[in-house]
Amino acid sequence: MKDKAMPVVSAQGADFVWRAGGAIALHKQNGYRVKVVCLSFGERGVQARRNIGITAVRDMRYAQGYRRLTPAVTGDLA
C-alpha cells in the first residue's frame, strides 16, 4: 500500500488551526501522514495590536502550536 501524505503549508499558526484543523484531523484519522509547515509565528500583527515584544509573541505562538500538535504527533487525535 502506498503511504498517504498530506502536506499543509500555512502563513502562520492560526491559519492552519482555524481554517484547516478539521480537514487535517480527518485526514490523520483516515491514515494520512500529515506534515505542517508554518512560515511565521504571525508575531508582527499580534505585537502591534497588543503592544508586547516580538520575542514574547514568538514564545506564545510556539507554545500554542506545540500544545495543539502534540496529539497529532503522538497519534492520539480524538
VOSEDREN-854401 format. One line per 5 residues: their letters; for each residue z, x, y of N, C-alpha, C. Coordinates in nm, 3 decimals. Layout:
BEGIN
a	Z X Y Z X Y Z X Y  ...
//
This chain:
BEGIN
mkdka	0.000 0.084 -0.118 0.000 0.000 0.000 0.000 0.088 0.124  -0.083 0.054 0.219 -0.091 0.131 0.343 0.030 0.100 0.431  0.086 0.207 0.491 0.201 0.192 0.579 0.160 0.119 0.707  0.231 0.012 0.740 0.201 -0.064 0.861 0.284 -0.009 0.975  0.220 0.014 1.089 0.291 0.069 1.205 0.258 -0.012 1.329
mpvvs	0.354 -0.018 1.420 0.337 -0.089 1.546 0.386 0.001 1.659  0.294 0.063 1.732 0.338 0.141 1.849 0.362 0.047 1.968  0.467 0.074 2.044 0.497 -0.003 2.165 0.510 0.097 2.279  0.427 0.081 2.382 0.433 0.167 2.499 0.477 0.080 2.616  0.581 0.125 2.686 0.640 0.046 2.793 0.658 0.132 2.917
aqgad	0.633 0.074 3.032 0.654 0.147 3.157 0.800 0.187 3.173  0.890 0.096 3.138 1.033 0.125 3.142 1.105 0.034 3.044  1.230 0.063 3.017 1.304 -0.003 2.911 1.311 -0.155 2.918  1.331 -0.209 3.035 1.346 -0.354 3.046 1.217 -0.426 3.008  1.103 -0.361 3.026 0.976 -0.426 2.994 0.965 -0.460 2.846
fvwra	0.989 -0.365 2.758 0.973 -0.395 2.615 1.085 -0.484 2.564  1.204 -0.472 2.622 1.316 -0.554 2.576 1.293 -0.701 2.610  1.257 -0.729 2.735 1.245 -0.868 2.779 1.110 -0.931 2.750  1.005 -0.849 2.740 0.872 -0.906 2.723 0.818 -0.898 2.581  0.868 -0.806 2.502 0.813 -0.790 2.367 0.919 -0.784 2.258
ggaia	1.045 -0.805 2.292 1.154 -0.794 2.196 1.135 -0.881 2.073  1.092 -1.003 2.091 1.072 -1.094 1.979 0.960 -1.048 1.887  0.850 -1.004 1.945 0.737 -0.955 1.865 0.775 -0.828 1.790  0.851 -0.741 1.855 0.895 -0.618 1.789 0.985 -0.652 1.670  1.081 -0.741 1.691 1.173 -0.780 1.584 1.098 -0.846 1.468
lhkqn	1.002 -0.932 1.500 0.925 -1.000 1.396 0.845 -0.899 1.312  0.779 -0.806 1.379 0.701 -0.706 1.306 0.791 -0.617 1.221  0.906 -0.578 1.275 1.002 -0.497 1.199 1.047 -0.573 1.074  1.077 -0.700 1.093 1.121 -0.784 0.981 1.012 -0.798 0.874  0.886 -0.792 0.917 0.772 -0.804 0.825 0.726 -0.670 0.769
gyrvk	0.809 -0.568 0.782 0.782 -0.441 0.717 0.709 -0.336 0.798  0.687 -0.363 0.925 0.620 -0.264 1.009 0.717 -0.153 1.050  0.664 -0.034 1.063 0.738 0.078 1.120 0.711 0.072 1.269  0.814 0.057 1.351 0.799 0.038 1.495 0.845 0.162 1.569  0.760 0.210 1.659 0.795 0.322 1.747 0.782 0.273 1.890
vvcls	0.888 0.291 1.969 0.887 0.251 2.109 0.887 0.376 2.196  0.796 0.380 2.292 0.789 0.490 2.388 0.805 0.430 2.527  0.910 0.471 2.597 0.932 0.428 2.736 0.890 0.543 2.827  0.809 0.512 2.925 0.757 0.616 3.013 0.854 0.651 3.125  0.951 0.565 3.153 1.052 0.595 3.254 1.174 0.508 3.228
fgerg	1.280 0.538 3.298 1.401 0.456 3.290 1.398 0.344 3.394  1.299 0.340 3.482 1.294 0.241 3.588 1.399 0.267 3.694  1.440 0.391 3.705 1.554 0.425 3.790 1.530 0.409 3.939  1.409 0.425 3.986 1.385 0.418 4.130 1.408 0.277 4.186  1.362 0.174 4.114 1.381 0.037 4.160 1.527 -0.004 4.160
vqarr	1.599 0.029 4.054 1.741 -0.006 4.044 1.821 0.070 4.149  1.789 0.198 4.165 1.861 0.282 4.260 1.845 0.228 4.401  1.729 0.183 4.435 1.705 0.129 4.569 1.779 -0.003 4.591  1.780 -0.089 4.489 1.848 -0.219 4.502 1.999 -0.208 4.502  2.053 -0.117 4.423 2.199 -0.109 4.407 2.263 0.004 4.486
nigit	2.181 0.087 4.546 2.231 0.200 4.625 2.323 0.290 4.543  2.280 0.323 4.422 2.353 0.418 4.338 2.260 0.534 4.305  2.313 0.642 4.259 2.235 0.762 4.231 2.139 0.745 4.114  2.028 0.816 4.121 1.927 0.810 4.016 1.984 0.855 3.882  2.068 0.959 3.883 2.128 1.006 3.758 2.214 0.899 3.694
avrdm	2.289 0.825 3.775 2.373 0.717 3.723 2.287 0.608 3.658  2.174 0.577 3.721 2.084 0.475 3.665 2.023 0.524 3.534  1.981 0.650 3.529 1.926 0.705 3.405 2.027 0.697 3.292  2.151 0.734 3.321 2.255 0.728 3.219 2.277 0.585 3.170  2.278 0.491 3.265 2.297 0.350 3.232 2.182 0.299 3.145
ryaqg	2.059 0.330 3.183 1.942 0.286 3.108 1.939 0.347 2.968  1.973 0.473 2.958 1.976 0.539 2.827 2.074 0.467 2.735  2.193 0.439 2.787 2.296 0.371 2.707 2.248 0.231 2.666  2.185 0.159 2.757 2.135 0.025 2.725 2.030 0.031 2.615  1.936 0.121 2.627 1.829 0.134 2.527 1.883 0.176 2.392
yrrlt	1.979 0.267 2.392 2.037 0.314 2.267 2.107 0.200 2.195  2.185 0.120 2.268 2.256 0.007 2.206 2.159 -0.094 2.148  2.049 -0.119 2.217 1.953 -0.219 2.170 1.871 -0.169 2.052  1.841 -0.040 2.050 1.753 0.012 1.945 1.826 0.057 1.820  1.956 0.079 1.828 2.029 0.130 1.712 2.011 0.041 1.589
pavtg	2.018 -0.092 1.598 1.995 -0.174 1.478 1.855 -0.153 1.421  1.754 -0.137 1.507 1.617 -0.118 1.459 1.603 0.016 1.388  1.669 0.116 1.439 1.661 0.249 1.378 1.727 0.248 1.242  1.838 0.178 1.229 1.910 0.174 1.101 1.855 0.066 1.007  1.764 -0.019 1.059 1.705 -0.123 0.977 1.790 -0.247 0.965
dla	1.885 -0.266 1.057 1.977 -0.378 1.049 1.945 -0.489 1.148  1.818 -0.515 1.173 1.783 -0.621 1.266 1.821 -0.757 1.209  1.882 -0.837 1.288 1.921 -0.971 1.244 1.807 -1.068 1.264
//
